């Protein structure tokens, strides 16, 4: 069976599911180079979820999480360099969705990112993206290098 699986280091709440490609609603491989390209990609994913009647709260959660991951990859991973690309892949099926975002940067250790709920970080204007992704998605995983994130969302009860 064809499927998408996430990769190595886990930073989510549960193990990654296997998403059967036989019930594919939409899948797209896209290369992004600028933040201006993010919104159309997000629209495509959300439209695929809406076509399968995902609850609005799931569509919101996925859109926010993917936006954070894509902008982080472009801004921090690739350093805003439009000569570098971010690869984006996704799959939407009735049971949920999975996505993978990979930049061409050096990578990072997500376990070393400051806790945005720590007292000293409460008034910072940035640093909440990973926290939001982990809160809204069913699972979030990074490869060993830290330049690829795989994330997924199980569909809520409809």
N, CA, C and O atoms as a DFTB+ gen file, in Angstrom:
632 C
 N C O
     1  1       0.841      -1.178       0.000
     2  2       0.000       0.000       0.000
     3  2       0.883       1.235       0.000
     4  3       1.819       1.328       0.793
     5  1       0.595       2.184      -0.879
     6  2       1.310       3.454      -0.896
     7  2       0.869       4.287       0.288
     8  3      -0.315       4.313       0.626
     9  1       1.810       4.966       0.918
    10  2       1.463       5.775       2.086
    11  2       2.514       6.848       2.293
    12  3       3.611       6.778       1.738
    13  1       2.168       7.838       3.096
    14  2       3.128       8.828       3.565
    15  2       3.395       8.512       5.028
    16  3       2.465       8.255       5.793
    17  1       4.630       8.531       5.404
    18  2       5.016       8.398       6.803
    19  2       5.906       9.580       7.146
    20  3       6.581      10.131       6.277
    21  1       5.906       9.966       8.412
    22  2       6.794      11.038       8.819
    23  2       8.150      10.443       9.159
    24  3       8.322       9.226       9.211
    25  1       9.117      11.341       9.392
    26  2      10.463      10.862       9.611
    27  2      10.921      11.038      11.045
    28  3      10.152      11.487      11.895
    29  1      12.132      10.698      11.311
    30  2      12.737      10.321      12.567
    31  2      12.326      10.988      13.869
    32  3      11.414      10.476      14.519
    33  1      12.917      12.070      14.291
    34  2      12.793      12.543      15.659
    35  2      11.407      13.102      15.959
    36  3      10.929      13.985      15.247
    37  1      10.759      12.599      17.004
    38  2       9.377      12.973      17.323
    39  2       9.348      14.138      18.292
    40  3      10.099      14.188      19.266
    41  1       8.464      15.069      17.998
    42  2       8.208      16.179      18.914
    43  2       6.716      16.379      19.068
    44  3       6.278      17.459      19.466
    45  1       5.928      15.367      18.764
    46  2       4.485      15.487      18.812
    47  2       3.883      14.718      19.955
    48  3       4.582      14.277      20.867
    49  1       2.545      14.556      19.896
    50  2       1.840      13.922      20.999
    51  2       1.599      12.444      20.785
    52  3       1.336      11.723      21.748
    53  1       1.680      11.964      19.539
    54  2       1.400      10.565      19.290
    55  2       2.216      10.087      18.108
    56  3       2.852      10.886      17.422
    57  1       2.200       8.791      17.868
    58  2       2.964       8.262      16.750
    59  2       2.319       8.657      15.435
    60  3       1.120       8.925      15.366
    61  1       3.132       8.687      14.400
    62  2       2.661       9.105      13.086
    63  2       1.822       8.004      12.453
    64  3       2.168       6.826      12.542
    65  1       0.726       8.384      11.817
    66  2      -0.126       7.398      11.166
    67  2       0.390       7.055       9.785
    68  3       1.229       7.761       9.225
    69  1      -0.114       5.981       9.253
    70  2       0.113       5.668       7.853
    71  2      -1.112       6.151       7.106
    72  3      -2.234       5.772       7.442
    73  1      -0.912       6.976       6.105
    74  2      -2.010       7.543       5.342
    75  2      -2.141       6.781       4.027
    76  3      -1.253       6.883       3.181
    77  1      -3.209       6.026       3.829
    78  2      -3.346       5.257       2.595
    79  2      -3.581       6.153       1.388
    80  3      -4.498       6.973       1.380
    81  1      -2.750       5.988       0.379
    82  2      -2.869       6.801      -0.826
    83  2      -4.082       6.409      -1.660
    84  3      -4.479       7.155      -2.555
    85  1      -4.676       5.257      -1.383
    86  2      -5.827       4.820      -2.166
    87  2      -7.041       5.720      -1.974
    88  3      -7.935       5.728      -2.820
    89  1      -7.094       6.477      -0.884
    90  2      -8.220       7.385      -0.650
    91  2      -7.754       8.836      -0.738
    92  3      -8.179       9.686       0.045
    93  1      -6.901       9.097      -1.676
    94  2      -6.316      10.411      -1.864
    95  2      -7.347      11.417      -2.357
    96  3      -8.065      11.164      -3.324
    97  1      -7.411      12.556      -1.683
    98  2      -8.256      13.653      -2.152
    99  2      -7.406      14.597      -2.982
   100  3      -7.807      15.012      -4.069
   101  1      -6.250      14.931      -2.475
   102  2      -5.366      15.818      -3.203
   103  2      -3.952      15.617      -2.694
   104  3      -3.738      15.380      -1.505
   105  1      -3.030      15.708      -3.560
   106  2      -1.632      15.646      -3.179
   107  2      -0.857      16.528      -4.119
   108  3      -1.155      16.584      -5.312
   109  1       0.122      17.208      -3.605
   110  2       0.812      18.185      -4.407
   111  2       2.244      18.262      -3.932
   112  3       2.510      18.296      -2.731
   113  1       3.154      18.290      -4.863
   114  2       4.547      18.573      -4.539
   115  2       4.833      19.950      -5.122
   116  3       4.628      20.184      -6.313
   117  1       5.295      20.836      -4.296
   118  2       5.517      22.216      -4.710
   119  2       6.876      22.662      -4.193
   120  3       7.308      22.243      -3.119
   121  1       7.543      23.508      -4.957
   122  2       8.772      24.143      -4.500
   123  2       8.497      25.624      -4.310
   124  3       8.028      26.303      -5.223
   125  1       8.791      26.115      -3.121
   126  2       8.570      27.524      -2.805
   127  2       9.918      28.203      -2.598
   128  3      10.873      27.591      -2.121
   129  1       9.975      29.471      -2.962
   130  2      11.199      30.249      -2.777
   131  2      10.966      31.543      -1.996
   132  3      11.906      32.120      -1.449
   133  1       9.704      31.998      -1.945
   134  2       9.400      33.246      -1.246
   135  2       8.126      33.076      -0.414
   136  3       7.334      32.162      -0.643
   137  1       7.951      33.966       0.545
   138  2       6.760      33.918       1.391
   139  2       5.494      34.240       0.611
   140  3       4.405      33.843       1.024
   141  1       5.608      34.940      -0.491
   142  2       4.438      35.248      -1.314
   143  2       3.809      33.988      -1.904
   144  3       2.636      34.001      -2.277
   145  1       4.562      32.918      -1.991
   146  2       4.066      31.662      -2.556
   147  2       3.350      30.788      -1.534
   148  3       2.779      29.760      -1.900
   149  1       3.369      31.169      -0.278
   150  2       2.795      30.345       0.792
   151  2       1.266      30.303       0.730
   152  3       0.682      29.222       0.812
   153  1       0.618      31.436       0.589
   154  2      -0.840      31.492       0.649
   155  2      -1.536      30.606      -0.389
   156  3      -2.479      29.900      -0.028
   157  1      -1.120      30.608      -1.655
   158  2      -1.780      29.706      -2.617
   159  2      -1.630      28.230      -2.268
   160  3      -2.533      27.432      -2.520
   161  1      -0.494      27.874      -1.692
   162  2      -0.273      26.485      -1.273
   163  2      -1.237      26.134      -0.137
   164  3      -1.844      25.063      -0.138
   165  1      -1.369      27.029       0.816
   166  2      -2.282      26.794       1.935
   167  2      -3.723      26.701       1.453
   168  3      -4.492      25.868       1.932
   169  1      -4.083      27.555       0.506
   170  2      -5.439      27.511      -0.058
   171  2      -5.725      26.152      -0.676
   172  3      -6.811      25.602      -0.496
   173  1      -4.766      25.614      -1.396
   174  2      -4.934      24.311      -2.052
   175  2      -5.177      23.196      -1.024
   176  3      -6.058      22.357      -1.215
   177  1      -4.407      23.187       0.046
   178  2      -4.579      22.176       1.089
   179  2      -5.949      22.329       1.750
   180  3      -6.656      21.342       1.952
   181  1      -6.315      23.545       2.082
   182  2      -7.600      23.792       2.744
   183  2      -8.777      23.425       1.852
   184  3      -9.784      22.905       2.335
   185  1      -8.661      23.688       0.564
   186  2      -9.718      23.295      -0.370
   187  2      -9.859      21.781      -0.432
   188  3     -10.975      21.266      -0.498
   189  1      -8.743      21.064      -0.412
   190  2      -8.788      19.595      -0.412
   191  2      -9.458      19.077       0.861
   192  3     -10.237      18.125       0.814
   193  1      -9.154      19.705       1.993
   194  2      -9.777      19.298       3.257
   195  2     -11.271      19.603       3.244
   196  3     -12.079      18.781       3.677
   197  1     -11.638      20.778       2.751
   198  2     -13.054      21.154       2.681
   199  2     -13.822      20.198       1.767
   200  3     -14.970      19.856       2.052
   201  1     -13.195      19.767       0.674
   202  2     -13.845      18.835      -0.254
   203  2     -14.173      17.510       0.416
   204  3     -15.121      16.826       0.029
   205  1     -13.385      17.151       1.424
   206  2     -13.641      15.914       2.180
   207  2     -14.420      16.195       3.467
   208  3     -14.523      15.327       4.333
   209  1     -14.957      17.385       3.589
   210  2     -15.809      17.790       4.700
   211  2     -15.128      17.711       6.067
   212  3     -15.729      17.280       7.051
   213  1     -13.864      18.135       6.109
   214  2     -13.186      18.241       7.394
   215  2     -13.852      19.351       8.187
   216  3     -14.274      20.348       7.601
   217  1     -13.959      19.210       9.497
   218  2     -14.495      20.300      10.320
   219  2     -13.634      21.558      10.172
   220  3     -12.424      21.475       9.960
   221  1     -14.276      22.715      10.286
   222  2     -13.564      23.987      10.146
   223  2     -12.405      24.105      11.125
   224  3     -11.376      24.691      10.791
   225  1     -12.553      23.555      12.332
   226  2     -11.472      23.649      13.319
   227  2     -10.230      22.890      12.853
   228  3      -9.110      23.299      13.157
   229  1     -10.414      21.785      12.115
   230  2      -9.268      21.045      11.575
   231  2      -8.596      21.831      10.460
   232  3      -7.368      21.886      10.386
   233  1      -9.392      22.435       9.599
   234  2      -8.846      23.229       8.497
   235  2      -8.049      24.406       9.065
   236  3      -6.957      24.705       8.583
   237  1      -8.588      25.069      10.083
   238  2      -7.883      26.176      10.736
   239  2      -6.560      25.693      11.328
   240  3      -5.523      26.327      11.133
   241  1      -6.594      24.580      12.043
   242  2      -5.395      24.048      12.697
   243  2      -4.308      23.720      11.681
   244  3      -3.135      24.030      11.889
   245  1      -4.704      23.097      10.594
   246  2      -3.733      22.719       9.562
   247  2      -3.180      23.957       8.872
   248  3      -1.972      24.061       8.661
   249  1      -4.044      24.887       8.520
   250  2      -3.582      26.105       7.837
   251  2      -2.571      26.857       8.695
   252  3      -1.511      27.247       8.206
   253  1      -2.890      27.062       9.962
   254  2      -1.992      27.784      10.861
   255  2      -0.660      27.046      11.002
   256  3       0.404      27.659      10.925
   257  1      -0.722      25.746      11.207
   258  2       0.493      24.955      11.408
   259  2       1.365      24.918      10.157
   260  3       2.584      25.063      10.246
   261  1       0.748      24.727       8.995
   262  2       1.525      24.703       7.759
   263  2       2.122      26.071       7.452
   264  3       3.250      26.166       6.968
   265  1       1.366      27.129       7.733
   266  2       1.907      28.469       7.517
   267  2       3.145      28.697       8.384
   268  3       4.151      29.225       7.912
   269  1       3.065      28.301       9.637
   270  2       4.217      28.434      10.542
   271  2       5.412      27.644      10.018
   272  3       6.532      28.154       9.982
   273  1       5.173      26.401       9.613
   274  2       6.262      25.546       9.150
   275  2       6.880      26.077       7.856
   276  3       8.103      26.095       7.713
   277  1       6.042      26.508       6.916
   278  2       6.555      27.022       5.642
   279  2       7.321      28.324       5.820
   280  3       8.403      28.492       5.258
   281  1       6.768      29.241       6.596
   282  2       7.458      30.520       6.826
   283  2       8.764      30.290       7.579
   284  3       9.773      30.923       7.269
   285  1       8.758      29.390       8.570
   286  2      10.000      29.069       9.285
   287  2      11.054      28.526       8.327
   288  3      12.222      28.906       8.406
   289  1      10.645      27.633       7.418
   290  2      11.590      27.041       6.470
   291  2      12.179      28.110       5.543
   292  3      13.383      28.123       5.288
   293  1      11.330      28.998       5.046
   294  2      11.800      30.053       4.149
   295  2      12.658      31.080       4.877
   296  3      13.723      31.463       4.393
   297  1      12.197      31.520       6.030
   298  2      12.846      32.612       6.762
   299  2      14.082      32.148       7.536
   300  3      15.154      32.742       7.419
   301  1      13.927      31.092       8.321
   302  2      15.026      30.641       9.182
   303  2      15.878      29.571       8.504
   304  3      17.107      29.639       8.535
   305  1      15.229      28.587       7.895
   306  2      15.979      27.506       7.258
   307  2      16.800      27.985       6.085
   308  3      18.001      27.725       6.008
   309  1      16.154      28.683       5.175
   310  2      16.842      29.169       3.970
   311  2      17.335      30.603       4.116
   312  3      17.910      31.158       3.179
   313  1      17.119      31.197       5.260
   314  2      17.615      32.548       5.510
   315  2      17.037      33.605       4.588
   316  3      17.655      34.645       4.360
   317  1      15.833      33.334       4.050
   318  2      15.205      34.294       3.150
   319  2      15.853      34.356       1.776
   320  3      15.556      35.264       0.999
   321  1      16.727      33.414       1.460
   322  2      17.440      33.392       0.180
   323  2      16.553      32.798      -0.913
   324  3      16.287      31.596      -0.884
   325  1      16.082      33.602      -1.881
   326  2      15.200      33.078      -2.921
   327  2      15.899      32.124      -3.899
   328  3      15.238      31.486      -4.718
   329  1      17.218      32.025      -3.818
   330  2      17.925      31.046      -4.635
   331  2      17.762      29.630      -4.064
   332  3      17.981      28.637      -4.759
   333  1      17.377      29.562      -2.796
   334  2      17.146      28.263      -2.147
   335  2      15.665      27.944      -2.184
   336  3      14.829      28.848      -2.166
   337  1      15.337      26.663      -2.237
   338  2      13.936      26.259      -2.321
   339  2      13.504      25.513      -1.062
   340  3      14.315      24.954      -0.325
   341  1      12.204      25.530      -0.855
   342  2      11.558      24.725       0.176
   343  2      10.653      23.744      -0.551
   344  3       9.785      24.145      -1.326
   345  1      10.858      22.471      -0.300
   346  2      10.008      21.443      -0.901
   347  2       8.828      21.191       0.023
   348  3       8.995      21.034       1.232
   349  1       7.639      21.156      -0.556
   350  2       6.416      20.926       0.212
   351  2       5.629      19.801      -0.447
   352  3       5.362      19.839      -1.648
   353  1       5.263      18.807       0.344
   354  2       4.443      17.690      -0.127
   355  2       3.294      17.514       0.847
   356  3       3.455      17.725       2.049
   357  1       2.142      17.131       0.335
   358  2       1.041      16.847       1.248
   359  2       0.131      15.782       0.680
   360  3       0.145      15.473      -0.512
   361  1      -0.658      15.238       1.583
   362  2      -1.650      14.230       1.242
   363  2      -2.849      14.458       2.135
   364  3      -2.702      14.611       3.348
   365  1      -4.028      14.483       1.551
   366  2      -5.268      14.614       2.312
   367  2      -6.135      13.411       1.984
   368  3      -6.424      13.135       0.819
   369  1      -6.545      12.700       3.026
   370  2      -7.469      11.571       2.900
   371  2      -8.573      11.769       3.928
   372  3      -8.470      12.648       4.784
   373  1      -9.615      10.972       3.857
   374  2     -10.743      11.133       4.791
   375  2     -10.318      11.036       6.255
   376  3     -10.884      11.717       7.110
   377  1      -9.341      10.207       6.542
   378  2      -8.914       9.990       7.931
   379  2      -8.032      11.104       8.485
   380  3      -7.877      11.228       9.700
   381  1      -7.454      11.914       7.603
   382  2      -6.575      12.970       8.073
   383  2      -5.706      13.506       6.961
   384  3      -5.972      13.284       5.780
   385  1      -4.665      14.214       7.352
   386  2      -3.746      14.768       6.367
   387  2      -2.327      14.644       6.890
   388  3      -2.092      14.567       8.096
   389  1      -1.397      14.626       5.964
   390  2       0.020      14.601       6.313
   391  2       0.747      15.539       5.361
   392  3       0.352      15.698       4.206
   393  1       1.802      16.153       5.852
   394  2       2.592      17.066       5.033
   395  2       4.051      16.961       5.426
   396  3       4.392      16.564       6.540
   397  1       4.899      17.326       4.482
   398  2       6.342      17.342       4.720
   399  2       6.906      18.609       4.106
   400  3       6.584      18.962       2.972
   401  1       7.747      19.288       4.865
   402  2       8.358      20.539       4.437
   403  2       9.856      20.414       4.670
   404  3      10.297      20.131       5.783
   405  1      10.633      20.626       3.617
   406  2      12.093      20.494       3.728
   407  2      12.769      21.715       3.124
   408  3      12.488      22.098       1.988
   409  1      13.669      22.324       3.901
   410  2      14.415      23.471       3.405
   411  2      15.849      23.047       3.081
   412  3      16.231      21.901       3.315
   413  1      16.628      23.966       2.548
   414  2      18.011      23.684       2.169
   415  2      19.006      24.252       3.173
   416  3      20.187      24.422       2.869
   417  1      18.516      24.539       4.363
   418  2      19.385      25.102       5.393
   419  2      20.156      24.043       6.163
   420  3      20.083      22.851       5.866
   421  1      20.907      24.516       7.173
   422  2      21.736      23.634       8.001
   423  2      20.908      22.776       8.946
   424  3      21.370      21.736       9.415
   425  1      19.675      23.215       9.226
   426  2      18.833      22.503      10.176
   427  2      18.977      23.072      11.573
   428  3      19.774      23.980      11.810
   429  1      18.201      22.530      12.492
   430  2      18.237      22.987      13.879
   431  2      17.735      21.853      14.773
   432  3      17.209      20.850      14.290
   433  1      17.903      22.027      16.062
   434  2      17.423      21.055      17.036
   435  2      16.152      21.626      17.674
   436  3      16.237      22.552      18.481
   437  1      14.971      21.091      17.325
   438  2      13.730      21.651      17.866
   439  2      13.634      21.544      19.385
   440  3      12.896      22.302      20.014
   441  1      14.368      20.613      19.971
   442  2      14.343      20.480      21.426
   443  2      15.092      21.622      22.123
   444  3      14.957      21.799      23.333
   445  1      15.872      22.390      21.374
   446  2      16.620      23.513      21.936
   447  2      15.891      24.851      21.799
   448  3      16.394      25.879      22.251
   449  1      14.720      24.841      21.185
   450  2      13.938      26.072      21.026
   451  2      13.326      26.427      22.384
   452  3      12.774      25.567      23.071
   453  1      13.428      27.671      22.749
   454  2      12.942      28.137      24.049
   455  2      11.435      27.895      24.205
   456  3      10.670      28.029      23.250
   457  1      11.033      27.541      25.412
   458  2       9.625      27.332      25.736
   459  2       8.922      28.690      25.778
   460  3       9.270      29.533      26.605
   461  1       7.934      28.918      24.897
   462  2       7.274      30.233      24.885
   463  2       6.420      30.485      26.126
   464  3       5.996      31.617      26.360
   465  1       6.164      29.457      26.917
   466  2       5.372      29.628      28.134
   467  2       6.230      29.908      29.363
   468  3       5.704      30.186      30.440
   469  1       7.551      29.835      29.204
   470  2       8.447      30.160      30.314
   471  2       8.335      31.658      30.612
   472  3       8.187      32.478      29.705
   473  1       8.407      31.987      31.877
   474  2       8.236      33.371      32.329
   475  2       9.062      34.369      31.516
   476  3       8.556      35.419      31.119
   477  1      10.317      34.046      31.271
   478  2      11.202      34.977      30.564
   479  2      10.853      35.138      29.080
   480  3      11.377      36.035      28.421
   481  1       9.977      34.282      28.549
   482  2       9.629      34.350      27.127
   483  2       8.212      34.850      26.859
   484  3       7.819      34.986      25.701
   485  1       7.454      35.121      27.888
   486  2       6.049      35.474      27.711
   487  2       5.828      36.747      26.905
   488  3       4.815      36.868      26.217
   489  1       6.744      37.686      26.975
   490  2       6.550      38.947      26.269
   491  2       7.347      39.037      24.978
   492  3       7.381      40.093      24.346
   493  1       7.983      37.954      24.579
   494  2       8.699      37.938      23.295
   495  2       7.682      38.006      22.165
   496  3       6.579      37.470      22.274
   497  1       8.062      38.665      21.085
   498  2       7.150      38.822      19.950
   499  2       7.256      37.685      18.938
   500  3       6.530      37.671      17.944
   501  1       8.146      36.741      19.180
   502  2       8.293      35.601      18.267
   503  2       8.599      34.354      19.084
   504  3       8.740      34.414      20.305
   505  1       8.699      33.222      18.392
   506  2       9.102      31.996      19.066
   507  2       7.959      31.081      19.459
   508  3       8.144      30.199      20.297
   509  1       6.780      31.266      18.877
   510  2       5.636      30.434      19.247
   511  2       5.212      29.452      18.154
   512  3       4.295      28.656      18.360
   513  1       5.866      29.502      17.006
   514  2       5.473      28.667      15.879
   515  2       5.514      27.177      16.163
   516  3       4.546      26.469      15.885
   517  1       6.611      26.694      16.710
   518  2       6.716      25.259      17.014
   519  2       5.694      24.855      18.065
   520  3       5.098      23.780      17.988
   521  1       5.500      25.724      19.045
   522  2       4.511      25.466      20.089
   523  2       3.120      25.309      19.480
   524  3       2.390      24.380      19.825
   525  1       2.754      26.215      18.574
   526  2       1.438      26.149      17.934
   527  2       1.298      24.894      17.073
   528  3       0.258      24.236      17.096
   529  1       2.339      24.566      16.321
   530  2       2.289      23.364      15.489
   531  2       2.061      22.127      16.356
   532  3       1.231      21.279      16.027
   533  1       2.783      22.027      17.441
   534  2       2.643      20.863      18.338
   535  2       1.263      20.822      18.992
   536  3       0.713      19.747      19.229
   537  1       0.709      21.997      19.282
   538  2      -0.599      22.061      19.936
   539  2      -1.742      21.704      18.981
   540  3      -2.696      21.033      19.375
   541  1      -1.645      22.150      17.738
   542  2      -2.754      21.983      16.800
   543  2      -2.707      20.696      15.980
   544  3      -3.748      20.228      15.518
   545  1      -1.541      20.125      15.793
   546  2      -1.426      18.936      14.955
   547  2      -1.447      17.666      15.819
   548  3      -1.151      17.708      17.013
   549  1      -1.794      16.561      15.204
   550  2      -1.798      15.275      15.914
   551  2      -0.381      14.781      16.142
   552  3      -0.102      14.141      17.156
   553  1       0.508      15.069      15.217
   554  2       1.916      14.690      15.363
   555  2       2.805      15.630      14.558
   556  3       2.413      16.154      13.516
   557  1       4.019      15.825      15.079
   558  2       5.031      16.655      14.438
   559  2       6.364      15.946      14.635
   560  3       6.718      15.582      15.756
   561  1       7.100      15.751      13.548
   562  2       8.399      15.069      13.613
   563  2       9.422      15.812      12.768
   564  3       9.082      16.438      11.764
   565  1      10.680      15.732      13.189
   566  2      11.791      16.342      12.458
   567  2      12.790      15.263      12.089
   568  3      12.939      14.272      12.805
   569  1      13.479      15.456      10.962
   570  2      14.558      14.539      10.644
   571  2      15.750      14.853      11.547
   572  3      15.741      15.858      12.257
   573  1      16.760      14.012      11.523
   574  2      17.917      14.167      12.415
   575  2      18.633      15.499      12.188
   576  3      19.077      16.140      13.141
   577  1      18.739      15.902      10.947
   578  2      19.417      17.164      10.629
   579  2      18.623      18.378      11.091
   580  3      19.201      19.414      11.419
   581  1      17.300      18.253      11.119
   582  2      16.456      19.362      11.554
   583  2      16.066      20.313      10.442
   584  3      15.672      21.449      10.706
   585  1      16.168      19.864       9.199
   586  2      15.762      20.729       8.080
   587  2      14.517      20.194       7.371
   588  3      14.129      20.706       6.321
   589  1      13.899      19.175       7.938
   590  2      12.657      18.639       7.367
   591  2      11.688      18.341       8.510
   592  3      12.031      17.665       9.480
   593  1      10.481      18.859       8.373
   594  2       9.437      18.590       9.353
   595  2       8.318      17.826       8.649
   596  3       7.923      18.166       7.534
   597  1       7.828      16.815       9.302
   598  2       6.657      16.066       8.842
   599  2       5.597      16.250       9.905
   600  3       5.876      16.132      11.098
   601  1       4.377      16.540       9.474
   602  2       3.330      16.770      10.447
   603  2       2.008      16.242       9.903
   604  3       1.799      16.154       8.693
   605  1       1.132      15.896      10.823
   606  2      -0.135      15.341      10.407
   607  2      -1.251      15.674      11.378
   608  3      -1.025      16.031      12.534
   609  1      -2.456      15.546      10.867
   610  2      -3.648      15.835      11.655
   611  2      -4.678      14.754      11.371
   612  3      -5.092      14.568      10.227
   613  1      -5.088      14.044      12.412
   614  2      -6.205      13.108      12.278
   615  2      -7.486      13.921      12.167
   616  3      -7.637      14.938      12.843
   617  1      -8.394      13.486      11.332
   618  2      -9.654      14.191      11.191
   619  2     -10.459      14.086      12.476
   620  3     -10.550      13.014      13.074
   621  1     -11.040      15.196      12.898
   622  2     -11.926      15.197      14.058
   623  2     -13.255      14.528      13.666
   624  3     -13.546      14.351      12.484
   625  1     -14.029      14.171      14.650
   626  2     -15.329      13.585      14.389
   627  2     -16.178      14.604      13.641
   628  3     -16.281      15.764      14.040
   629  1     -16.769      14.155      12.572
   630  2     -17.569      15.063      11.730
   631  2     -19.001      15.073      12.176
   632  3     -19.825      15.775      11.591
